[in-house]
């Protein structure tokens, strides 16, 4: 029996349990997660430091859970040094590698190399960990748009940063996240993706207003479970 088929001769699904559409590239996603004690520092002034770690973890869990159900995703690799994050991420079915230090872009480059070594014929995509409203079908549309690009990216909702950067198999990811990363990725030669109706993939959360906007889109179960304890925010139902 071929390793690509089951006992009935059917094609085995990708690592997330679903088979990518014929003719499309399957992607290995790399998601960086800071230690919870320092994550989402810009939210602290709005919601207080006590809620920040729980929200940061919830954002990451909702992001990874949605990504794992995307048909074009062949597994998620989280880069983190946080023991709690690693434990809960593994429980979702994602893989974890330790951070190597040096900041966000060093973590992403390390994750991309690890992902490429595991599946050298699979494209790699770096995805922000703070997308609590992420919808798998919207992520699928973004990854479909990136299929024929050597490197491509999706700008955030503000049009300044980046929430996703892709690289074809064998192509260095060369991440330039943080700050005005949209301009940085454009200057590096990456193609900007402009698919319609992908608001959940653009809506990363750094500020209270970002969080309110994500709630308006409909957040995932982990974030919705934390929100009732956050004083300034209304309750939000899980998506």
C-alpha positions, 0 to 999 in steps of 0.5 A: 500500500502506498504511504499516500493512500489508506487501505481502501485506496483513498488519498490520506488527508493532510496533517490537519485531517483534511485534504487540500484542494487538488492543484493547490499548495499545502502550507506549513504555518509558523506562529510565534507566541511570546512568554505570557508575562510580556505578551500584549503589553499595549493592552495593559493600559486598557484592561489592566495587567492581570487580564493581559496574559490570559487574553494573549493565551486565548488569542493564540489558542483561537488563532491556532485552532482556526488555522488547523481547520484550514484545508490548505494548512498542513500543520501548525508550528508554534515558536515559544518558550512559554511552558503553559503556551506549549502545553495548551498548543500541543493539546490542540494538535499543533507542534512546538519548537523553542524560541532561539532568542533575538526577537520576533523575526529571528523566531519566525526565521527559526520556525520557517527553517524547522518547518521547511526541514520537516516538509521541504516541498511545502510552502511556509507561512508566518501567521500572527498569533493575535487573530482571535476572530480568525476564520478558516475559510478566510485564511484559506482564501488568503493562502489560495491567493499566495499559491503562485508567489515566491513570497507574499504577504497580507497587510493588517487592518490598519494597512501598516503592519503584516499579519501573514507572510508566505514563502514557496517551498525552498524560498527563504521566508525573510520576515520583516515583522513589527512596526511598519512591516507592510512597507518593509515586506513590499521593499523586500520584493514580496507581493501584497495579497488583496483578496476580498472578505478576509477581515478576520485574517487582517484583524490582529489585536494590539489595542483595546480598539482592536479588540473591540473590532475583533469582537465585532467580527466574532471571536473564538471560544477561548477569547470569548471565555476570558472576555466576561472577566475584562471590565471594560468589554461587553460579553462576546459569544464564541464564534 
